[in-house]
Amino acid sequence: MTIEISASIREDQGKGASRRLRREAKLPAILYGAGKDPVNLTLTQKDILRHLENEAFYTQVISLDVEGDKVDVVLRDLQRHPYRIDILHVDFQRIDASKKLHVSIPLHFEGEDIAPGVKTEGGAVSHLMTEVEVECLPGAIPEYITVDISEMHSNDILHLSDLKLPEGVEIPALKQGEDHDLAVVSIHARKGGGDEAEAEEGEAAEGGEQEQGES
């Protein structure tokens, strides 16, 4: 699926010009990168809000149509209004198909309902990360990375090095040594649950029997 956005070149700059755009249901943006001069743009607020409902908009290559000139870009920054749904400003970066990018990719966790650590051992899942920064060519950017936890037991931990990555995709942090192999997800025993809870129940039952014997 190709994400397409139309934009026009913006001549007016400054806070006053930006406020006028927003009153017209438009918003300011900027296009930069690939060794070319930055270009100030105008986008349609409604168009951007619609695309924000698509998770891929944050990570995938976008075809930006600037008055008929199509440019491949990625979203680099998004400024939101502090309490309204409005977007205040958007930053796009031009991409070079031959150069690798660093992109944050969302993690999708699967198998939680059948993981032994949850289903039979009474553990709880802790998602320690929700996204991971990867490095790859623009054409290899994954929409998301699947984390299969279906075989995890209580006290198991999956780290960055355990993730199954698509071909051509790397995690830069892992090149920095074992100290950067961070935990992604774990299953831990619930407080007061499992064997500990059963032991407490057994002690309570024994106490009750002793009291009855003394009476």
N, C-alpha and C positions, 0 to 999 in steps of 0.2 A: 504494500500500500504506500503510495506516494503522498506526502503531505505538501500541499501547495498553499501559498499565501501571496496575496497581491499587496504591493506597496507603491507609494509614490514618493518622489524626491521632495524633501522639505527644505524650503528656502528660509523661512522664518525660524529664529532660534530664541532661546531665553524662556524664562518662567512664564511671561505673559503669553507668548505664542503657544506654549504647552497647555496653559489653562484654556485658551480659546479652542484648541483642538479637542480637549476633553469635553467641553460644552457641546461640541458638535459630534459627540460619540466616537471620536477618533483618539489616537494616542501617538506620542512621539516614539521613535525607535532609532537605532543606529546600527550601521553595518560596517564592520572593520575586518582586518586580517588579510592574509595572503600577500603581504607586501604592498597592498594598495591603500590609497587614501580613504579615511572614514567617510561614510555618506550618511547624512541625516535623512530619515524616512518618516512617512506618515502611514499608520496602519488603521484598520477599522476595529474598534473595540469589540463589537459583536463577533467579528471573525476570529479574533484571538481567544475570546472567552469560549467559543465553541471548540476550538482546537485544544484548549487546556483540559477538556474532559477526556482527551485521549492520552494515555500514559506515554505513548510513543513520541508525542510532541516534545517531551523534555530530553529525549536521547537520540532520536533518529535524524537522519539528514532531511532537511526541509528544502523544497524548491521555492525560492523567493523570487517572485516576478516583479521586478522593479521597472515599471513602465515598459514592459515588453522584453526586458533583458532578464533572462532567468539565471539565477545564481544559486549554487548549492551551499547551504549554510547549516549551522547548528545553533541552537538556542544556548546563549551563554549567561544571560542574567534576565531576571524578571522582577520588576519592582511593583508591589501590590499596594493598594490603598490600605491604610491601617485598620479600617473597619467596614469598608464597602467592598463589593466584589470587583470593583474596577481595577484595571491594570494601569499603572502610571507610566511605565517605560519598559522597553524591550531592547535587549542587546543581541545581535546576531553576529556570528563569526563566519567569514568565508572559509571554505575548506579546500584543501588540495588533495585530490584522490590518491596521490602517491605518498602523502605524509601522514604519519600516525597521529592520532588524537588521544587526549586523556578525557574520558567521559564517565560520569557517575551513572551506573546502571542499577535499576531496582532489583531486589531479590524477591522471588516468589517461592514461598515455602509450601512443600507438598508432603502428604503422608502423615500429618500430625495425628489424624484420627485413628491410624492403625499402628503407630509406633509402639513397640512393646513398653517403652518407658512411660507411656501415657495410658495405653489401653489396659495393660495387665499389672503394671507396677505403680500406678497411681501418681506418676510424676507430672510436673508442669513444664511447659516449653517456655524458654526465655529467648526472644529474638534480640540478639545483641547488636545486630546490624540490620538495616532495612535497604541499604544500597551499598555498592562497592565501586571504587574507581578502577577502571580498566584502561588499557592502552591497545589501540588497534587502528587499522586503516578505516577510513570512513565507510567503505562498503561492507565492512565486517562488524559494524556496531550492532550488538544484540539488543532486541527490544527489552528483554529481561533475562535474568539468570535463574534457573530453577535450582532450588536447594531441596533435595530429597531427604527427609528425616524419618522415612517409614521404618528403618531398621535400627533406629537409635534406642538405647536403653537408658534407664535412670543413671544420672551422673556422666553420661556421654557428652562430648563436646565436639562440634565440627569447627574447623578453622578455615582460614582463607585458602590454605593449600589443599583442602579437601574439596573445594568447589570444582565442578566439572564445567570447564569453559569451552565455548565454541572454538573451532579452529581459527588460529590467527589472533586470538584474544589473550592478553596477558594482564596480570595484576602487578603494577609497578612496585607496590609495597613489598612483595615477596623477593624482589631483587635486593632489598636492603638488609636482608638477614632474618634469622629465626625470630628475633625480637619483634618483628613486624608481621609475623604470622598470627594475626589477631583472631580471637574467637568470634564466630558468626552466630551460632545458635547452640543452646544446651538444653538438656532435660534434667531437672533437679527434683529431689524428693520434696513433696509439699510439707510445710511445717505442721507437725502434729498429725501427719498422715502415715499410711503404710504400716511398717513393723512397729514404729514408735507408738502409734496410736493403739495398735493391738496390745502392746506390752502394758500401756497405761490402763487399758480396759481390763487386762488380766489381773493387774495389781489391785484395781478397784474391786473386782469380784472376790479376790482372796481376802481383802479387808472386810468385805461384807460378811463372808462366811465366818471369819474370826469373831466378829461382833455378835453374830447369832449364836456361836458356840459359847461365848462368855455370858450371854444373857440367861 
